[in-house]
């Protein structure tokens, strides 16, 4: 039996407000964390092996001036 490669990567969704969320779920699976904006917390929550799915733009976009609360999948169950 082989050793696991490491902790599973975390999937982050950023900025989803409409039906594109369900398209992303079908393609990438459910998110672990939903970030309402690409803000300070979102930038610093992402680990080196994590997958970040943006509704618009990418990681080069400027951080939001105001932080927003994030949604953790554990709160949804």
Backbone as XML, in Angstrom:
<?xml version="1.0"?>
<chain id="A" units="angstrom">
  <residue number="1" name="UNK">
    <atom name="N" x="0.844" y="-1.173" z="0.000"/>
    <atom name="CA" x="0.000" y="0.000" z="0.000"/>
    <atom name="C" x="0.893" y="1.242" z="0.000"/>
  </residue>
  <residue number="2" name="UNK">
    <atom name="N" x="0.602" y="2.177" z="-0.873"/>
    <atom name="CA" x="1.454" y="3.360" z="-0.995"/>
    <atom name="C" x="1.011" y="4.457" z="-0.027"/>
  </residue>
  <residue number="3" name="UNK">
    <atom name="N" x="1.967" y="5.309" z="0.294"/>
    <atom name="CA" x="1.691" y="6.448" z="1.170"/>
    <atom name="C" x="0.877" y="7.489" z="0.396"/>
  </residue>
  <residue number="4" name="UNK">
    <atom name="N" x="-0.046" y="8.168" z="1.059"/>
    <atom name="CA" x="-0.752" y="9.243" z="0.357"/>
    <atom name="C" x="0.226" y="10.347" z="-0.038"/>
  </residue>
  <residue number="5" name="UNK">
    <atom name="N" x="-0.054" y="11.000" z="-1.142"/>
    <atom name="CA" x="0.830" y="12.040" z="-1.666"/>
    <atom name="C" x="0.846" y="13.283" z="-0.786"/>
  </residue>
  <residue number="6" name="UNK">
    <atom name="N" x="-0.074" y="13.415" z="0.090"/>
    <atom name="CA" x="-0.170" y="14.588" z="0.955"/>
    <atom name="C" x="-1.627" y="14.922" z="1.177"/>
  </residue>
  <residue number="7" name="UNK">
    <atom name="N" x="-1.882" y="16.003" z="1.859"/>
    <atom name="CA" x="-3.277" y="16.353" z="2.096"/>
    <atom name="C" x="-3.968" y="16.677" z="0.778"/>
  </residue>
  <residue number="8" name="UNK">
    <atom name="N" x="-5.261" y="16.388" z="0.691"/>
    <atom name="CA" x="-5.965" y="16.708" z="-0.554"/>
    <atom name="C" x="-5.980" y="18.214" z="-0.774"/>
  </residue>
  <residue number="9" name="UNK">
    <atom name="N" x="-5.934" y="18.600" z="-2.016"/>
    <atom name="CA" x="-5.945" y="20.029" z="-2.282"/>
    <atom name="C" x="-7.331" y="20.594" z="-1.992"/>
  </residue>
  <residue number="10" name="UNK">
    <atom name="N" x="-7.347" y="21.834" z="-1.681"/>
    <atom name="CA" x="-8.579" y="22.538" z="-1.346"/>
    <atom name="C" x="-9.055" y="23.274" z="-2.597"/>
  </residue>
  <residue number="11" name="UNK">
    <atom name="N" x="-10.362" y="23.247" z="-2.844"/>
    <atom name="CA" x="-10.934" y="23.957" z="-3.982"/>
    <atom name="C" x="-11.600" y="25.228" z="-3.460"/>
  </residue>
  <residue number="12" name="UNK">
    <atom name="N" x="-11.186" y="26.370" z="-4.003"/>
    <atom name="CA" x="-11.732" y="27.677" z="-3.625"/>
    <atom name="C" x="-12.512" y="28.229" z="-4.812"/>
  </residue>
  <residue number="13" name="UNK">
    <atom name="N" x="-13.707" y="28.755" z="-4.557"/>
    <atom name="CA" x="-14.472" y="29.474" z="-5.578"/>
    <atom name="C" x="-14.465" y="30.948" z="-5.202"/>
  </residue>
  <residue number="14" name="UNK">
    <atom name="N" x="-14.247" y="31.808" z="-6.187"/>
    <atom name="CA" x="-14.153" y="33.247" z="-5.933"/>
    <atom name="C" x="-15.144" y="34.002" z="-6.813"/>
  </residue>
  <residue number="15" name="UNK">
    <atom name="N" x="-16.025" y="34.769" z="-6.165"/>
    <atom name="CA" x="-16.878" y="35.719" z="-6.867"/>
    <atom name="C" x="-18.092" y="35.167" z="-7.577"/>
  </residue>
  <residue number="16" name="UNK">
    <atom name="N" x="-18.541" y="33.978" z="-7.256"/>
    <atom name="CA" x="-19.706" y="33.414" z="-7.939"/>
    <atom name="C" x="-20.991" y="33.974" z="-7.352"/>
  </residue>
  <residue number="17" name="UNK">
    <atom name="N" x="-21.884" y="34.480" z="-8.245"/>
    <atom name="CA" x="-23.154" y="35.062" z="-7.805"/>
    <atom name="C" x="-24.337" y="34.538" z="-8.605"/>
  </residue>
  <residue number="18" name="UNK">
    <atom name="N" x="-24.101" y="33.712" z="-9.592"/>
    <atom name="CA" x="-25.196" y="33.293" z="-10.462"/>
    <atom name="C" x="-25.048" y="31.818" z="-10.834"/>
  </residue>
  <residue number="19" name="UNK">
    <atom name="N" x="-25.696" y="31.397" z="-11.912"/>
    <atom name="CA" x="-25.706" y="29.987" z="-12.309"/>
    <atom name="C" x="-24.345" y="29.455" z="-12.740"/>
  </residue>
  <residue number="20" name="UNK">
    <atom name="N" x="-23.378" y="30.327" z="-12.956"/>
    <atom name="CA" x="-22.038" y="29.842" z="-13.288"/>
    <atom name="C" x="-21.473" y="28.987" z="-12.159"/>
  </residue>
  <residue number="21" name="UNK">
    <atom name="N" x="-21.965" y="29.212" z="-10.942"/>
    <atom name="CA" x="-21.549" y="28.390" z="-9.793"/>
    <atom name="C" x="-21.810" y="26.917" z="-10.081"/>
  </residue>
  <residue number="22" name="UNK">
    <atom name="N" x="-23.018" y="26.591" z="-10.562"/>
    <atom name="CA" x="-23.367" y="25.182" z="-10.809"/>
    <atom name="C" x="-22.563" y="24.602" z="-11.964"/>
  </residue>
  <residue number="23" name="UNK">
    <atom name="N" x="-22.231" y="25.415" z="-12.962"/>
    <atom name="CA" x="-21.356" y="24.942" z="-14.036"/>
    <atom name="C" x="-19.983" y="24.587" z="-13.475"/>
  </residue>
  <residue number="24" name="UNK">
    <atom name="N" x="-19.464" y="25.419" z="-12.591"/>
    <atom name="CA" x="-18.155" y="25.153" z="-11.976"/>
    <atom name="C" x="-18.207" y="23.901" z="-11.111"/>
  </residue>
  <residue number="25" name="UNK">
    <atom name="N" x="-19.299" y="23.698" z="-10.383"/>
    <atom name="CA" x="-19.433" y="22.494" z="-9.549"/>
    <atom name="C" x="-19.396" y="21.250" z="-10.421"/>
  </residue>
  <residue number="26" name="UNK">
    <atom name="N" x="-20.076" y="21.285" z="-11.563"/>
    <atom name="CA" x="-20.064" y="20.122" z="-12.466"/>
    <atom name="C" x="-18.661" y="19.831" z="-12.996"/>
  </residue>
  <residue number="27" name="UNK">
    <atom name="N" x="-17.886" y="20.866" z="-13.244"/>
    <atom name="CA" x="-16.558" y="20.685" z="-13.825"/>
    <atom name="C" x="-15.500" y="20.381" z="-12.764"/>
  </residue>
  <residue number="28" name="UNK">
    <atom name="N" x="-15.476" y="21.157" z="-11.680"/>
    <atom name="CA" x="-14.399" y="21.068" z="-10.690"/>
    <atom name="C" x="-14.794" y="20.382" z="-9.395"/>
  </residue>
  <residue number="29" name="UNK">
    <atom name="N" x="-16.071" y="20.078" z="-9.222"/>
    <atom name="CA" x="-16.539" y="19.540" z="-7.945"/>
    <atom name="C" x="-16.865" y="20.684" z="-7.004"/>
  </residue>
  <residue number="30" name="UNK">
    <atom name="N" x="-17.456" y="20.331" z="-5.889"/>
    <atom name="CA" x="-17.867" y="21.357" z="-4.932"/>
    <atom name="C" x="-16.685" y="22.052" z="-4.298"/>
  </residue>
  <residue number="31" name="UNK">
    <atom name="N" x="-16.854" y="23.315" z="-3.962"/>
    <atom name="CA" x="-15.761" y="24.044" z="-3.322"/>
    <atom name="C" x="-15.642" y="23.698" z="-1.850"/>
  </residue>
  <residue number="32" name="UNK">
    <atom name="N" x="-14.480" y="23.866" z="-1.311"/>
    <atom name="CA" x="-14.257" y="23.770" z="0.133"/>
    <atom name="C" x="-14.548" y="25.118" z="0.770"/>
  </residue>
  <residue number="33" name="UNK">
    <atom name="N" x="-14.165" y="26.180" z="0.076"/>
    <atom name="CA" x="-14.402" y="27.537" z="0.568"/>
    <atom name="C" x="-14.922" y="28.391" z="-0.585"/>
  </residue>
  <residue number="34" name="UNK">
    <atom name="N" x="-15.927" y="29.206" z="-0.293"/>
    <atom name="CA" x="-16.441" y="30.164" z="-1.267"/>
    <atom name="C" x="-16.024" y="31.551" z="-0.791"/>
  </residue>
  <residue number="35" name="UNK">
    <atom name="N" x="-15.224" y="32.219" z="-1.599"/>
    <atom name="CA" x="-14.805" y="33.584" z="-1.295"/>
    <atom name="C" x="-15.692" y="34.519" z="-2.108"/>
  </residue>
  <residue number="36" name="UNK">
    <atom name="N" x="-16.335" y="35.431" z="-1.453"/>
    <atom name="CA" x="-17.219" y="36.355" z="-2.165"/>
    <atom name="C" x="-16.435" y="37.318" z="-3.040"/>
  </residue>
  <residue number="37" name="UNK">
    <atom name="N" x="-15.213" y="37.632" z="-2.598"/>
    <atom name="CA" x="-14.334" y="38.536" z="-3.354"/>
    <atom name="C" x="-12.909" y="38.004" z="-3.309"/>
  </residue>
  <residue number="38" name="UNK">
    <atom name="N" x="-12.087" y="38.500" z="-4.223"/>
    <atom name="CA" x="-10.647" y="38.211" z="-4.186"/>
    <atom name="C" x="-10.036" y="39.259" z="-3.266"/>
  </residue>
  <residue number="39" name="UNK">
    <atom name="N" x="-10.126" y="38.999" z="-1.965"/>
    <atom name="CA" x="-9.686" y="39.957" z="-0.961"/>
    <atom name="C" x="-8.474" y="39.410" z="-0.208"/>
  </residue>
  <residue number="40" name="UNK">
    <atom name="N" x="-8.052" y="40.123" z="0.821"/>
    <atom name="CA" x="-6.869" y="39.728" z="1.587"/>
    <atom name="C" x="-7.005" y="38.309" z="2.119"/>
  </residue>
  <residue number="41" name="UNK">
    <atom name="N" x="-8.170" y="37.970" z="2.655"/>
    <atom name="CA" x="-8.363" y="36.637" z="3.225"/>
    <atom name="C" x="-8.298" y="35.553" z="2.152"/>
  </residue>
  <residue number="42" name="UNK">
    <atom name="N" x="-8.908" y="35.795" z="1.011"/>
    <atom name="CA" x="-8.875" y="34.810" z="-0.068"/>
    <atom name="C" x="-7.443" y="34.572" z="-0.531"/>
  </residue>
  <residue number="43" name="UNK">
    <atom name="N" x="-6.705" y="35.637" z="-0.739"/>
    <atom name="CA" x="-5.319" y="35.516" z="-1.201"/>
    <atom name="C" x="-4.493" y="34.699" z="-0.215"/>
  </residue>
  <residue number="44" name="UNK">
    <atom name="N" x="-4.678" y="34.941" z="1.078"/>
    <atom name="CA" x="-3.861" y="34.276" z="2.087"/>
    <atom name="C" x="-4.390" y="32.909" z="2.506"/>
  </residue>
  <residue number="45" name="UNK">
    <atom name="N" x="-5.627" y="32.562" z="2.131"/>
    <atom name="CA" x="-6.175" y="31.233" z="2.429"/>
    <atom name="C" x="-5.701" y="30.173" z="1.440"/>
  </residue>
  <residue number="46" name="UNK">
    <atom name="N" x="-5.291" y="30.589" z="0.268"/>
    <atom name="CA" x="-4.946" y="29.653" z="-0.802"/>
    <atom name="C" x="-3.563" y="29.058" z="-0.555"/>
  </residue>
  <residue number="47" name="UNK">
    <atom name="N" x="-3.518" y="27.725" z="-0.548"/>
    <atom name="CA" x="-2.256" y="27.022" z="-0.373"/>
    <atom name="C" x="-1.571" y="26.770" z="-1.703"/>
  </residue>
  <residue number="48" name="UNK">
    <atom name="N" x="-0.340" y="26.295" z="-1.677"/>
    <atom name="CA" x="0.429" y="26.118" z="-2.912"/>
    <atom name="C" x="-0.161" y="25.078" z="-3.866"/>
  </residue>
  <residue number="49" name="UNK">
    <atom name="N" x="-0.874" y="24.086" z="-3.360"/>
    <atom name="CA" x="-1.445" y="23.049" z="-4.223"/>
    <atom name="C" x="-2.941" y="23.207" z="-4.421"/>
  </residue>
  <residue number="50" name="UNK">
    <atom name="N" x="-3.525" y="24.282" z="-3.918"/>
    <atom name="CA" x="-4.966" y="24.481" z="-4.005"/>
    <atom name="C" x="-5.386" y="24.876" z="-5.417"/>
  </residue>
  <residue number="51" name="UNK">
    <atom name="N" x="-6.647" y="24.605" z="-5.711"/>
    <atom name="CA" x="-7.252" y="24.994" z="-6.977"/>
    <atom name="C" x="-8.183" y="26.166" z="-6.708"/>
  </residue>
  <residue number="52" name="UNK">
    <atom name="N" x="-8.005" y="27.257" z="-7.452"/>
    <atom name="CA" x="-8.856" y="28.440" z="-7.298"/>
    <atom name="C" x="-9.626" y="28.633" z="-8.594"/>
  </residue>
  <residue number="53" name="UNK">
    <atom name="N" x="-10.962" y="28.694" z="-8.489"/>
    <atom name="CA" x="-11.832" y="28.874" z="-9.645"/>
    <atom name="C" x="-12.485" y="30.248" z="-9.514"/>
  </residue>
  <residue number="54" name="UNK">
    <atom name="N" x="-12.240" y="31.104" z="-10.493"/>
    <atom name="CA" x="-12.768" y="32.466" z="-10.471"/>
    <atom name="C" x="-13.998" y="32.570" z="-11.362"/>
  </residue>
  <residue number="55" name="UNK">
    <atom name="N" x="-15.013" y="33.295" z="-10.897"/>
    <atom name="CA" x="-16.169" y="33.587" z="-11.739"/>
    <atom name="C" x="-15.749" y="34.536" z="-12.859"/>
  </residue>
  <residue number="56" name="UNK">
    <atom name="N" x="-14.879" y="35.486" z="-12.520"/>
    <atom name="CA" x="-14.346" y="36.435" z="-13.503"/>
    <atom name="C" x="-12.896" y="36.742" z="-13.161"/>
  </residue>
  <residue number="57" name="UNK">
    <atom name="N" x="-12.079" y="36.887" z="-14.163"/>
    <atom name="CA" x="-10.685" y="37.259" z="-13.946"/>
    <atom name="C" x="-9.832" y="36.101" z="-13.461"/>
  </residue>
  <residue number="58" name="UNK">
    <atom name="N" x="-8.685" y="36.444" z="-12.875"/>
    <atom name="CA" x="-7.758" y="35.434" z="-12.368"/>
    <atom name="C" x="-7.006" y="36.002" z="-11.173"/>
  </residue>
  <residue number="59" name="UNK">
    <atom name="N" x="-5.960" y="35.309" z="-10.752"/>
    <atom name="CA" x="-5.242" y="35.707" z="-9.540"/>
    <atom name="C" x="-4.466" y="37.014" z="-9.697"/>
  </residue>
  <residue number="60" name="UNK">
    <atom name="N" x="-4.333" y="37.510" z="-10.918"/>
    <atom name="CA" x="-3.610" y="38.770" z="-11.130"/>
    <atom name="C" x="-4.485" y="40.003" z="-10.920"/>
  </residue>
  <residue number="61" name="UNK">
    <atom name="N" x="-5.781" y="39.808" z="-10.727"/>
    <atom name="CA" x="-6.651" y="40.960" z="-10.508"/>
    <atom name="C" x="-6.338" y="41.612" z="-9.164"/>
  </residue>
  <residue number="62" name="UNK">
    <atom name="N" x="-6.575" y="42.904" z="-9.042"/>
    <atom name="CA" x="-6.278" y="43.567" z="-7.767"/>
    <atom name="C" x="-7.177" y="43.034" z="-6.652"/>
  </residue>
  <residue number="63" name="UNK">
    <atom name="N" x="-6.637" y="43.012" z="-5.448"/>
    <atom name="CA" x="-7.443" y="42.589" z="-4.304"/>
    <atom name="C" x="-8.536" y="43.619" z="-4.049"/>
  </residue>
  <residue number="64" name="UNK">
    <atom name="N" x="-9.686" y="43.139" z="-3.575"/>
    <atom name="CA" x="-10.792" y="44.034" z="-3.235"/>
    <atom name="C" x="-10.380" y="44.954" z="-2.094"/>
  </residue>
  <residue number="65" name="UNK">
    <atom name="N" x="-10.883" y="46.171" z="-2.125"/>
    <atom name="CA" x="-10.549" y="47.144" z="-1.085"/>
    <atom name="C" x="-11.138" y="46.743" z="0.264"/>
  </residue>
  <residue number="66" name="UNK">
    <atom name="N" x="-12.278" y="46.063" z="0.243"/>
    <atom name="CA" x="-12.951" y="45.640" z="1.469"/>
    <atom name="C" x="-13.010" y="44.129" z="1.521"/>
  </residue>
  <residue number="67" name="UNK">
    <atom name="N" x="-12.813" y="43.569" z="2.693"/>
    <atom name="CA" x="-12.910" y="42.123" z="2.865"/>
    <atom name="C" x="-14.370" y="41.703" z="2.970"/>
  </residue>
  <residue number="68" name="UNK">
    <atom name="N" x="-14.643" y="40.482" z="2.544"/>
    <atom name="CA" x="-15.989" y="39.917" z="2.627"/>
    <atom name="C" x="-15.917" y="38.617" z="3.411"/>
  </residue>
  <residue number="69" name="UNK">
    <atom name="N" x="-17.014" y="38.248" z="4.035"/>
    <atom name="CA" x="-17.036" y="36.978" z="4.750"/>
    <atom name="C" x="-16.977" y="35.836" z="3.748"/>
  </residue>
  <residue number="70" name="UNK">
    <atom name="N" x="-16.301" y="34.768" z="4.125"/>
    <atom name="CA" x="-16.197" y="33.586" z="3.283"/>
    <atom name="C" x="-17.168" y="32.533" z="3.793"/>
  </residue>
  <residue number="71" name="UNK">
    <atom name="N" x="-17.471" y="31.574" z="2.941"/>
    <atom name="CA" x="-18.376" y="30.494" z="3.306"/>
    <atom name="C" x="-17.596" y="29.198" z="3.249"/>
  </residue>
  <residue number="72" name="UNK">
    <atom name="N" x="-17.553" y="28.491" z="4.352"/>
    <atom name="CA" x="-16.875" y="27.197" z="4.435"/>
    <atom name="C" x="-17.924" y="26.111" z="4.246"/>
  </residue>
  <residue number="73" name="UNK">
    <atom name="N" x="-17.607" y="25.086" z="3.466"/>
    <atom name="CA" x="-18.586" y="24.031" z="3.192"/>
    <atom name="C" x="-19.098" y="23.366" z="4.466"/>
  </residue>
  <residue number="74" name="UNK">
    <atom name="N" x="-18.319" y="23.377" z="5.539"/>
    <atom name="CA" x="-18.772" y="22.760" z="6.788"/>
    <atom name="C" x="-19.976" y="23.493" z="7.362"/>
  </residue>
  <residue number="75" name="UNK">
    <atom name="N" x="-20.145" y="24.771" z="7.025"/>
    <atom name="CA" x="-21.287" y="25.534" z="7.522"/>
    <atom name="C" x="-22.570" y="25.172" z="6.785"/>
  </residue>
  <residue number="76" name="UNK">
    <atom name="N" x="-22.441" y="24.533" z="5.634"/>
    <atom name="CA" x="-23.603" y="24.251" z="4.791"/>
    <atom name="C" x="-24.272" y="22.924" z="5.109"/>
  </residue>
  <residue number="77" name="UNK">
    <atom name="N" x="-23.649" y="22.102" z="5.947"/>
    <atom name="CA" x="-24.237" y="20.788" z="6.240"/>
    <atom name="C" x="-24.882" y="20.758" z="7.593"/>
  </residue>
</chain>
